[in-house]
Amino acid sequence: MATKNFEIKLYTFDCIGCEKCIRKCKNNVLKIVDNGMCRFVNVINEASCTGCGLCETYCYHDAIKIVPTMTMANV
């Protein structure tokens, strides 16, 4: 299995729970968590993420980012 050169960063305090990122994700990587006080995005299937960035593009509150993974090769 090849290692991915990106990771999913979540900024749950910025998430408003609108689910736009979930609807755009074709690989069922994300879900909404509702703890009774607030709703926010969470990762449930990171291995299925292709790094396409649709979730990031459709999050108007910058609550989700696809960022490069830092390795010794790209330092």
PyMOL Python script that loads the backbone (N, CA, C, O; Angstrom):
from pymol import cmd

cmd.read_pdbstr("""\
ATOM      1  N   MET A   1       0.845  -1.181   0.000  1.00  0.00           N
ATOM      2  CA  MET A   1       0.000   0.000   0.000  1.00  0.00           C
ATOM      3  C   MET A   1       0.889   1.244   0.000  1.00  0.00           C
ATOM      4  O   MET A   1       1.771   1.378   0.848  1.00  0.00           O
ATOM      5  N   ALA A   2       0.665   2.124  -0.922  1.00  0.00           N
ATOM      6  CA  ALA A   2       1.448   3.352  -1.015  1.00  0.00           C
ATOM      7  C   ALA A   2       0.955   4.362   0.018  1.00  0.00           C
ATOM      8  O   ALA A   2      -0.236   4.451   0.316  1.00  0.00           O
ATOM      9  N   THR A   3       1.911   5.119   0.553  1.00  0.00           N
ATOM     10  CA  THR A   3       1.514   6.172   1.472  1.00  0.00           C
ATOM     11  C   THR A   3       1.008   7.378   0.702  1.00  0.00           C
ATOM     12  O   THR A   3       1.493   7.696  -0.383  1.00  0.00           O
ATOM     13  N   LYS A   4       0.047   8.024   1.275  1.00  0.00           N
ATOM     14  CA  LYS A   4      -0.528   9.198   0.628  1.00  0.00           C
ATOM     15  C   LYS A   4       0.340  10.407   0.938  1.00  0.00           C
ATOM     16  O   LYS A   4       0.957  10.491   2.000  1.00  0.00           O
ATOM     17  N   ASN A   5       0.378  11.334   0.003  1.00  0.00           N
ATOM     18  CA  ASN A   5       1.183  12.540   0.193  1.00  0.00           C
ATOM     19  C   ASN A   5       0.320  13.720   0.640  1.00  0.00           C
ATOM     20  O   ASN A   5       0.679  14.875   0.408  1.00  0.00           O
ATOM     21  N   PHE A   6      -0.803  13.435   1.272  1.00  0.00           N
ATOM     22  CA  PHE A   6      -1.707  14.467   1.786  1.00  0.00           C
ATOM     23  C   PHE A   6      -2.405  13.937   3.025  1.00  0.00           C
ATOM     24  O   PHE A   6      -2.421  12.734   3.286  1.00  0.00           O
ATOM     25  N   GLU A   7      -2.976  14.854   3.777  1.00  0.00           N
ATOM     26  CA  GLU A   7      -3.800  14.473   4.921  1.00  0.00           C
ATOM     27  C   GLU A   7      -4.986  15.421   5.022  1.00  0.00           C
ATOM     28  O   GLU A   7      -4.973  16.517   4.461  1.00  0.00           O
ATOM     29  N   ILE A   8      -5.999  14.985   5.738  1.00  0.00           N
ATOM     30  CA  ILE A   8      -7.205  15.778   5.937  1.00  0.00           C
ATOM     31  C   ILE A   8      -7.072  16.513   7.265  1.00  0.00           C
ATOM     32  O   ILE A   8      -6.873  15.893   8.309  1.00  0.00           O
ATOM     33  N   LYS A   9      -7.183  17.828   7.217  1.00  0.00           N
ATOM     34  CA  LYS A   9      -7.157  18.641   8.440  1.00  0.00           C
ATOM     35  C   LYS A   9      -8.553  19.199   8.661  1.00  0.00           C
ATOM     36  O   LYS A   9      -9.145  19.793   7.760  1.00  0.00           O
ATOM     37  N   LEU A  10      -9.072  19.004   9.860  1.00  0.00           N
ATOM     38  CA  LEU A  10     -10.399  19.502  10.203  1.00  0.00           C
ATOM     39  C   LEU A  10     -10.284  20.628  11.222  1.00  0.00           C
ATOM     40  O   LEU A  10      -9.503  20.553  12.170  1.00  0.00           O
ATOM     41  N   TYR A  11     -11.065  21.659  11.009  1.00  0.00           N
ATOM     42  CA  TYR A  11     -11.154  22.791  11.928  1.00  0.00           C
ATOM     43  C   TYR A  11     -12.602  22.848  12.401  1.00  0.00           C
ATOM     44  O   TYR A  11     -13.401  23.651  11.918  1.00  0.00           O
ATOM     45  N   THR A  12     -12.919  21.975  13.359  1.00  0.00           N
ATOM     46  CA  THR A  12     -14.309  21.755  13.746  1.00  0.00           C
ATOM     47  C   THR A  12     -14.969  22.987  14.354  1.00  0.00           C
ATOM     48  O   THR A  12     -16.193  23.106  14.310  1.00  0.00           O
ATOM     49  N   PHE A  13     -14.190  23.904  14.920  1.00  0.00           N
ATOM     50  CA  PHE A  13     -14.791  25.125  15.463  1.00  0.00           C
ATOM     51  C   PHE A  13     -15.332  26.024  14.357  1.00  0.00           C
ATOM     52  O   PHE A  13     -16.207  26.854  14.604  1.00  0.00           O
ATOM     53  N   ASP A  14     -14.816  25.865  13.145  1.00  0.00           N
ATOM     54  CA  ASP A  14     -15.291  26.651  12.009  1.00  0.00           C
ATOM     55  C   ASP A  14     -16.451  25.978  11.269  1.00  0.00           C
ATOM     56  O   ASP A  14     -17.136  26.621  10.473  1.00  0.00           O
ATOM     57  N   CYS A  15     -16.668  24.707  11.527  1.00  0.00           N
ATOM     58  CA  CYS A  15     -17.712  23.942  10.833  1.00  0.00           C
ATOM     59  C   CYS A  15     -19.088  24.332  11.359  1.00  0.00           C
ATOM     60  O   CYS A  15     -19.301  24.436  12.567  1.00  0.00           O
ATOM     61  N   ILE A  16     -20.028  24.547  10.420  1.00  0.00           N
ATOM     62  CA  ILE A  16     -21.407  24.879  10.814  1.00  0.00           C
ATOM     63  C   ILE A  16     -22.358  23.693  10.624  1.00  0.00           C
ATOM     64  O   ILE A  16     -23.559  23.813  10.869  1.00  0.00           O
ATOM     65  N   GLY A  17     -21.822  22.549  10.187  1.00  0.00           N
ATOM     66  CA  GLY A  17     -22.637  21.345  10.040  1.00  0.00           C
ATOM     67  C   GLY A  17     -23.571  21.361   8.853  1.00  0.00           C
ATOM     68  O   GLY A  17     -24.616  20.712   8.887  1.00  0.00           O
ATOM     69  N   CYS A  18     -23.224  22.085   7.805  1.00  0.00           N
ATOM     70  CA  CYS A  18     -24.116  22.212   6.640  1.00  0.00           C
ATOM     71  C   CYS A  18     -24.122  20.964   5.749  1.00  0.00           C
ATOM     72  O   CYS A  18     -25.034  20.796   4.940  1.00  0.00           O
ATOM     73  N   GLU A  19     -23.131  20.097   5.882  1.00  0.00           N
ATOM     74  CA  GLU A  19     -23.011  18.829   5.156  1.00  0.00           C
ATOM     75  C   GLU A  19     -22.671  18.973   3.678  1.00  0.00           C
ATOM     76  O   GLU A  19     -22.737  17.983   2.950  1.00  0.00           O
ATOM     77  N   LYS A  20     -22.311  20.161   3.203  1.00  0.00           N
ATOM     78  CA  LYS A  20     -21.936  20.319   1.796  1.00  0.00           C
ATOM     79  C   LYS A  20     -20.724  19.454   1.457  1.00  0.00           C
ATOM     80  O   LYS A  20     -20.687  18.844   0.389  1.00  0.00           O
ATOM     81  N   CYS A  21     -19.746  19.393   2.338  1.00  0.00           N
ATOM     82  CA  CYS A  21     -18.547  18.582   2.088  1.00  0.00           C
ATOM     83  C   CYS A  21     -18.908  17.100   1.962  1.00  0.00           C
ATOM     84  O   CYS A  21     -18.342  16.389   1.132  1.00  0.00           O
ATOM     85  N   ILE A  22     -19.838  16.645   2.774  1.00  0.00           N
ATOM     86  CA  ILE A  22     -20.247  15.237   2.757  1.00  0.00           C
ATOM     87  C   ILE A  22     -20.966  14.904   1.457  1.00  0.00           C
ATOM     88  O   ILE A  22     -20.733  13.850   0.865  1.00  0.00           O
ATOM     89  N   ARG A  23     -21.833  15.796   1.016  1.00  0.00           N
ATOM     90  CA  ARG A  23     -22.568  15.556  -0.232  1.00  0.00           C
ATOM     91  C   ARG A  23     -21.643  15.563  -1.443  1.00  0.00           C
ATOM     92  O   ARG A  23     -21.923  14.873  -2.423  1.00  0.00           O
ATOM     93  N   LYS A  24     -20.559  16.316  -1.405  1.00  0.00           N
ATOM     94  CA  LYS A  24     -19.634  16.388  -2.541  1.00  0.00           C
ATOM     95  C   LYS A  24     -18.634  15.237  -2.563  1.00  0.00           C
ATOM     96  O   LYS A  24     -18.109  14.903  -3.626  1.00  0.00           O
ATOM     97  N   CYS A  25     -18.363  14.631  -1.427  1.00  0.00           N
ATOM     98  CA  CYS A  25     -17.390  13.535  -1.347  1.00  0.00           C
ATOM     99  C   CYS A  25     -17.972  12.279  -1.994  1.00  0.00           C
ATOM    100  O   CYS A  25     -19.032  11.796  -1.597  1.00  0.00           O
ATOM    101  N   LYS A  26     -17.269  11.765  -2.988  1.00  0.00           N
ATOM    102  CA  LYS A  26     -17.734  10.575  -3.714  1.00  0.00           C
ATOM    103  C   LYS A  26     -17.301   9.270  -3.053  1.00  0.00           C
ATOM    104  O   LYS A  26     -17.709   8.190  -3.481  1.00  0.00           O
ATOM    105  N   ASN A  27     -16.475   9.368  -2.009  1.00  0.00           N
ATOM    106  CA  ASN A  27     -15.910   8.165  -1.397  1.00  0.00           C
ATOM    107  C   ASN A  27     -16.354   7.928   0.044  1.00  0.00           C
ATOM    108  O   ASN A  27     -15.782   7.084   0.734  1.00  0.00           O
ATOM    109  N   ASN A  28     -17.366   8.661   0.506  1.00  0.00           N
ATOM    110  CA  ASN A  28     -17.885   8.481   1.862  1.00  0.00           C
ATOM    111  C   ASN A  28     -16.797   8.559   2.933  1.00  0.00           C
ATOM    112  O   ASN A  28     -16.713   7.703   3.813  1.00  0.00           O
ATOM    113  N   VAL A  29     -15.974   9.590   2.842  1.00  0.00           N
ATOM    114  CA  VAL A  29     -14.870   9.779   3.785  1.00  0.00           C
ATOM    115  C   VAL A  29     -15.325  10.513   5.041  1.00  0.00           C
ATOM    116  O   VAL A  29     -14.749  10.324   6.112  1.00  0.00           O
ATOM    117  N   LEU A  30     -16.349  11.343   4.920  1.00  0.00           N
ATOM    118  CA  LEU A  30     -16.752  12.233   6.001  1.00  0.00           C
ATOM    119  C   LEU A  30     -18.136  11.908   6.545  1.00  0.00           C
ATOM    120  O   LEU A  30     -18.942  11.256   5.881  1.00  0.00           O
ATOM    121  N   LYS A  31     -18.398  12.373   7.766  1.00  0.00           N
ATOM    122  CA  LYS A  31     -19.740  12.285   8.354  1.00  0.00           C
ATOM    123  C   LYS A  31     -19.925  13.485   9.265  1.00  0.00           C
ATOM    124  O   LYS A  31     -18.959  14.149   9.641  1.00  0.00           O
ATOM    125  N   ILE A  32     -21.166  13.754   9.612  1.00  0.00           N
ATOM    126  CA  ILE A  32     -21.483  14.815  10.568  1.00  0.00           C
ATOM    127  C   ILE A  32     -21.674  14.182  11.942  1.00  0.00           C
ATOM    128  O   ILE A  32     -22.354  13.167  12.089  1.00  0.00           O
ATOM    129  N   VAL A  33     -21.070  14.796  12.926  1.00  0.00           N
ATOM    130  CA  VAL A  33     -21.233  14.396  14.318  1.00  0.00           C
ATOM    131  C   VAL A  33     -22.145  15.427  14.973  1.00  0.00           C
ATOM    132  O   VAL A  33     -21.957  16.632  14.810  1.00  0.00           O
ATOM    133  N   ASP A  34     -23.121  14.943  15.707  1.00  0.00           N
ATOM    134  CA  ASP A  34     -24.024  15.824  16.447  1.00  0.00           C
ATOM    135  C   ASP A  34     -23.939  15.419  17.910  1.00  0.00           C
ATOM    136  O   ASP A  34     -24.411  14.351  18.299  1.00  0.00           O
ATOM    137  N   ASN A  35     -23.331  16.281  18.714  1.00  0.00           N
ATOM    138  CA  ASN A  35     -23.144  15.935  20.126  1.00  0.00           C
ATOM    139  C   ASN A  35     -24.243  16.516  21.025  1.00  0.00           C
ATOM    140  O   ASN A  35     -24.112  16.522  22.249  1.00  0.00           O
ATOM    141  N   GLY A  36     -25.320  17.001  20.409  1.00  0.00           N
ATOM    142  CA  GLY A  36     -26.415  17.567  21.170  1.00  0.00           C
ATOM    143  C   GLY A  36     -26.301  19.066  21.374  1.00  0.00           C
ATOM    144  O   GLY A  36     -27.290  19.739  21.666  1.00  0.00           O
ATOM    145  N   MET A  37     -25.087  19.590  21.218  1.00  0.00           N
ATOM    146  CA  MET A  37     -24.869  21.027  21.365  1.00  0.00           C
ATOM    147  C   MET A  37     -24.462  21.667  20.041  1.00  0.00           C
ATOM    148  O   MET A  37     -24.750  22.837  19.789  1.00  0.00           O
ATOM    149  N   CYS A  38     -23.789  20.886  19.200  1.00  0.00           N
ATOM    150  CA  CYS A  38     -23.350  21.414  17.905  1.00  0.00           C
ATOM    151  C   CYS A  38     -23.154  20.258  16.924  1.00  0.00           C
ATOM    152  O   CYS A  38     -23.089  19.089  17.304  1.00  0.00           O
ATOM    153  N   ARG A  39     -23.064  20.634  15.650  1.00  0.00           N
ATOM    154  CA  ARG A  39     -22.826  19.663  14.577  1.00  0.00           C
ATOM    155  C   ARG A  39     -21.518  20.040  13.903  1.00  0.00           C
ATOM    156  O   ARG A  39     -21.244  21.219  13.678  1.00  0.00           O
ATOM    157  N   PHE A  40     -20.702  19.023  13.578  1.00  0.00           N
ATOM    158  CA  PHE A  40     -19.437  19.289  12.917  1.00  0.00           C
ATOM    159  C   PHE A  40     -18.999  18.072  12.115  1.00  0.00           C
ATOM    160  O   PHE A  40     -19.453  16.953  12.354  1.00  0.00           O
ATOM    161  N   VAL A  41     -18.112  18.310  11.164  1.00  0.00           N
ATOM    162  CA  VAL A  41     -17.632  17.254  10.278  1.00  0.00           C
ATOM    163  C   VAL A  41     -16.560  16.419  10.988  1.00  0.00           C
ATOM    164  O   VAL A  41     -15.805  16.921  11.821  1.00  0.00           O
ATOM    165  N   ASN A  42     -16.521  15.138  10.635  1.00  0.00           N
ATOM    166  CA  ASN A  42     -15.512  14.231  11.150  1.00  0.00           C
ATOM    167  C   ASN A  42     -15.141  13.246  10.048  1.00  0.00           C
ATOM    168  O   ASN A  42     -15.934  13.004   9.137  1.00  0.00           O
ATOM    169  N   VAL A  43     -13.952  12.682  10.127  1.00  0.00           N
ATOM    170  CA  VAL A  43     -13.474  11.704   9.150  1.00  0.00           C
ATOM    171  C   VAL A  43     -13.837  10.311   9.641  1.00  0.00           C
ATOM    172  O   VAL A  43     -13.563   9.958  10.788  1.00  0.00           O
ATOM    173  N   ILE A  44     -14.463   9.511   8.757  1.00  0.00           N
ATOM    174  CA  ILE A  44     -14.803   8.134   9.137  1.00  0.00           C
ATOM    175  C   ILE A  44     -14.072   7.107   8.287  1.00  0.00           C
ATOM    176  O   ILE A  44     -14.004   5.936   8.662  1.00  0.00           O
ATOM    177  N   ASN A  45     -13.521   7.525   7.144  1.00  0.00           N
ATOM    178  CA  ASN A  45     -12.912   6.566   6.228  1.00  0.00           C
ATOM    179  C   ASN A  45     -11.752   7.215   5.479  1.00  0.00           C
ATOM    180  O   ASN A  45     -11.792   7.341   4.255  1.00  0.00           O
ATOM    181  N   GLU A  46     -10.722   7.625   6.212  1.00  0.00           N
ATOM    182  CA  GLU A  46      -9.606   8.364   5.619  1.00  0.00           C
ATOM    183  C   GLU A  46      -8.899   7.577   4.523  1.00  0.00           C
ATOM    184  O   GLU A  46      -8.395   8.172   3.570  1.00  0.00           O
ATOM    185  N   ALA A  47      -8.854   6.265   4.636  1.00  0.00           N
ATOM    186  CA  ALA A  47      -8.178   5.436   3.640  1.00  0.00           C
ATOM    187  C   ALA A  47      -8.817   5.554   2.257  1.00  0.00           C
ATOM    188  O   ALA A  47      -8.149   5.331   1.247  1.00  0.00           O
ATOM    189  N   SER A  48     -10.097   5.900   2.202  1.00  0.00           N
ATOM    190  CA  SER A  48     -10.789   6.045   0.917  1.00  0.00           C
ATOM    191  C   SER A  48     -10.599   7.410   0.268  1.00  0.00           C
ATOM    192  O   SER A  48     -10.999   7.609  -0.880  1.00  0.00           O
ATOM    193  N   CYS A  49     -10.002   8.339   0.978  1.00  0.00           N
ATOM    194  CA  CYS A  49      -9.823   9.701   0.456  1.00  0.00           C
ATOM    195  C   CYS A  49      -8.792   9.694  -0.676  1.00  0.00           C
ATOM    196  O   CYS A  49      -7.699   9.145  -0.539  1.00  0.00           O
ATOM    197  N   THR A  50      -9.168  10.318  -1.795  1.00  0.00           N
ATOM    198  CA  THR A  50      -8.260  10.412  -2.943  1.00  0.00           C
ATOM    199  C   THR A  50      -7.555  11.759  -2.998  1.00  0.00           C
ATOM    200  O   THR A  50      -6.672  11.968  -3.830  1.00  0.00           O
ATOM    201  N   GLY A  51      -7.941  12.671  -2.115  1.00  0.00           N
ATOM    202  CA  GLY A  51      -7.328  13.996  -2.102  1.00  0.00           C
ATOM    203  C   GLY A  51      -7.836  14.908  -3.200  1.00  0.00           C
ATOM    204  O   GLY A  51      -7.152  15.859  -3.577  1.00  0.00           O
ATOM    205  N   CYS A  52      -9.017  14.638  -3.717  1.00  0.00           N
ATOM    206  CA  CYS A  52      -9.553  15.419  -4.837  1.00  0.00           C
ATOM    207  C   CYS A  52      -9.828  16.871  -4.464  1.00  0.00           C
ATOM    208  O   CYS A  52      -9.774  17.747  -5.327  1.00  0.00           O
ATOM    209  N   GLY A  53     -10.121  17.142  -3.188  1.00  0.00           N
ATOM    210  CA  GLY A  53     -10.331  18.503  -2.725  1.00  0.00           C
ATOM    211  C   GLY A  53     -11.737  19.042  -2.862  1.00  0.00           C
ATOM    212  O   GLY A  53     -11.971  20.215  -2.567  1.00  0.00           O
ATOM    213  N   LEU A  54     -12.687  18.224  -3.302  1.00  0.00           N
ATOM    214  CA  LEU A  54     -14.062  18.713  -3.432  1.00  0.00           C
ATOM    215  C   LEU A  54     -14.640  19.147  -2.088  1.00  0.00           C
ATOM    216  O   LEU A  54     -15.356  20.145  -2.013  1.00  0.00           O
ATOM    217  N   CYS A  55     -14.339  18.415  -1.046  1.00  0.00           N
ATOM    218  CA  CYS A  55     -14.844  18.785   0.280  1.00  0.00           C
ATOM    219  C   CYS A  55     -14.320  20.162   0.676  1.00  0.00           C
ATOM    220  O   CYS A  55     -15.067  20.995   1.188  1.00  0.00           O
ATOM    221  N   GLU A  56     -13.059  20.388   0.440  1.00  0.00           N
ATOM    222  CA  GLU A  56     -12.435  21.674   0.761  1.00  0.00           C
ATOM    223  C   GLU A  56     -13.027  22.801  -0.091  1.00  0.00           C
ATOM    224  O   GLU A  56     -13.293  23.889   0.419  1.00  0.00           O
ATOM    225  N   THR A  57     -13.231  22.549  -1.359  1.00  0.00           N
ATOM    226  CA  THR A  57     -13.769  23.556  -2.277  1.00  0.00           C
ATOM    227  C   THR A  57     -15.164  24.011  -1.871  1.00  0.00           C
ATOM    228  O   THR A  57     -15.476  25.198  -1.963  1.00  0.00           O
ATOM    229  N   TYR A  58     -15.999  23.093  -1.427  1.00  0.00           N
ATOM    230  CA  TYR A  58     -17.380  23.420  -1.110  1.00  0.00           C
ATOM    231  C   TYR A  58     -17.607  23.812   0.343  1.00  0.00           C
ATOM    232  O   TYR A  58     -18.737  24.108   0.731  1.00  0.00           O
ATOM    233  N   CYS A  59     -16.553  23.818   1.149  1.00  0.00           N
ATOM    234  CA  CYS A  59     -16.675  24.291   2.532  1.00  0.00           C
ATOM    235  C   CYS A  59     -16.371  25.784   2.547  1.00  0.00           C
ATOM    236  O   CYS A  59     -15.215  26.200   2.466  1.00  0.00           O
ATOM    237  N   TYR A  60     -17.427  26.576   2.653  1.00  0.00           N
ATOM    238  CA  TYR A  60     -17.278  28.032   2.607  1.00  0.00           C
ATOM    239  C   TYR A  60     -16.790  28.617   3.930  1.00  0.00           C
ATOM    240  O   TYR A  60     -16.591  29.827   4.033  1.00  0.00           O
ATOM    241  N   HIS A  61     -16.597  27.779   4.934  1.00  0.00           N
ATOM    242  CA  HIS A  61     -16.140  28.242   6.239  1.00  0.00           C
ATOM    243  C   HIS A  61     -14.721  27.759   6.549  1.00  0.00           C
ATOM    244  O   HIS A  61     -14.244  27.911   7.674  1.00  0.00           O
ATOM    245  N   ASP A  62     -14.054  27.181   5.559  1.00  0.00           N
ATOM    246  CA  ASP A  62     -12.666  26.716   5.705  1.00  0.00           C
ATOM    247  C   ASP A  62     -12.484  25.756   6.878  1.00  0.00           C
ATOM    248  O   ASP A  62     -11.472  25.810   7.578  1.00  0.00           O
ATOM    249  N   ALA A  63     -13.450  24.890   7.087  1.00  0.00           N
ATOM    250  CA  ALA A  63     -13.385  23.937   8.190  1.00  0.00           C
ATOM    251  C   ALA A  63     -12.655  22.656   7.815  1.00  0.00           C
ATOM    252  O   ALA A  63     -12.369  21.832   8.685  1.00  0.00           O
ATOM    253  N   ILE A  64     -12.352  22.476   6.542  1.00  0.00           N
ATOM    254  CA  ILE A  64     -11.675  21.267   6.088  1.00  0.00           C
ATOM    255  C   ILE A  64     -10.632  21.632   5.037  1.00  0.00           C
ATOM    256  O   ILE A  64     -10.895  22.417   4.126  1.00  0.00           O
ATOM    257  N   LYS A  65      -9.459  21.054   5.178  1.00  0.00           N
ATOM    258  CA  LYS A  65      -8.361  21.320   4.247  1.00  0.00           C
ATOM    259  C   LYS A  65      -7.669  20.004   3.900  1.00  0.00           C
ATOM    260  O   LYS A  65      -7.501  19.128   4.749  1.00  0.00           O
ATOM    261  N   ILE A  66      -7.277  19.888   2.646  1.00  0.00           N
ATOM    262  CA  ILE A  66      -6.420  18.787   2.213  1.00  0.00           C
ATOM    263  C   ILE A  66      -5.023  19.386   2.095  1.00  0.00           C
ATOM    264  O   ILE A  66      -4.791  20.266   1.266  1.00  0.00           O
ATOM    265  N   VAL A  67      -4.102  18.917   2.917  1.00  0.00           N
ATOM    266  CA  VAL A  67      -2.769  19.521   2.968  1.00  0.00           C
ATOM    267  C   VAL A  67      -1.701  18.472   2.672  1.00  0.00           C
ATOM    268  O   VAL A  67      -1.891  17.291   2.961  1.00  0.00           O
ATOM    269  N   PRO A  68      -0.580  18.902   2.097  1.00  0.00           N
ATOM    270  CA  PRO A  68       0.519  17.959   1.839  1.00  0.00           C
ATOM    271  C   PRO A  68       1.066  17.405   3.154  1.00  0.00           C
ATOM    272  O   PRO A  68       1.154  18.120   4.152  1.00  0.00           O
ATOM    273  N   THR A  69       1.422  16.153   3.140  1.00  0.00           N
ATOM    274  CA  THR A  69       2.054  15.524   4.282  1.00  0.00           C
ATOM    275  C   THR A  69       3.533  15.874   4.278  1.00  0.00           C
ATOM    276  O   THR A  69       4.209  15.755   3.256  1.00  0.00           O
ATOM    277  N   MET A  70       4.015  16.295   5.399  1.00  0.00           N
ATOM    278  CA  MET A  70       5.446  16.631   5.502  1.00  0.00           C
ATOM    279  C   MET A  70       6.259  15.350   5.704  1.00  0.00           C
ATOM    280  O   MET A  70       6.037  14.595   6.650  1.00  0.00           O
ATOM    281  N   THR A  71       7.187  15.134   4.806  1.00  0.00           N
ATOM    282  CA  THR A  71       8.104  14.004   4.917  1.00  0.00           C
ATOM    283  C   THR A  71       9.518  14.526   4.748  1.00  0.00           C
ATOM    284  O   THR A  71       9.707  15.682   4.368  1.00  0.00           O
ATOM    285  N   MET A  72      10.486  13.720   5.013  1.00  0.00           N
ATOM    286  CA  MET A  72      11.877  14.130   4.839  1.00  0.00           C
ATOM    287  C   MET A  72      12.182  14.391   3.359  1.00  0.00           C
ATOM    288  O   MET A  72      13.098  15.151   3.043  1.00  0.00           O
ATOM    289  N   ALA A  73      11.434  13.777   2.463  1.00  0.00           N
ATOM    290  CA  ALA A  73      11.670  13.948   1.043  1.00  0.00           C
ATOM    291  C   ALA A  73      11.279  15.345   0.561  1.00  0.00           C
ATOM    292  O   ALA A  73      11.862  15.852  -0.397  1.00  0.00           O
ATOM    293  N   ASN A  74      10.295  15.971   1.218  1.00  0.00           N
ATOM    294  CA  ASN A  74       9.883  17.298   0.766  1.00  0.00           C
ATOM    295  C   ASN A  74      10.253  18.412   1.746  1.00  0.00           C
ATOM    296  O   ASN A  74       9.648  19.484   1.726  1.00  0.00           O
ATOM    297  N   VAL A  75      11.232  18.165   2.591  1.00  0.00           N
ATOM    298  CA  VAL A  75      11.722  19.197   3.510  1.00  0.00           C
ATOM    299  C   VAL A  75      12.865  19.939   2.868  1.00  0.00           C
ATOM    300  O   VAL A  75      13.425  20.853   3.474  1.00  0.00           O
TER     301      VAL A  75
END
""", "prot")
cmd.dss("prot")
cmd.show_as("cartoon", "prot")
cmd.util.cbc("prot")
cmd.orient("prot")
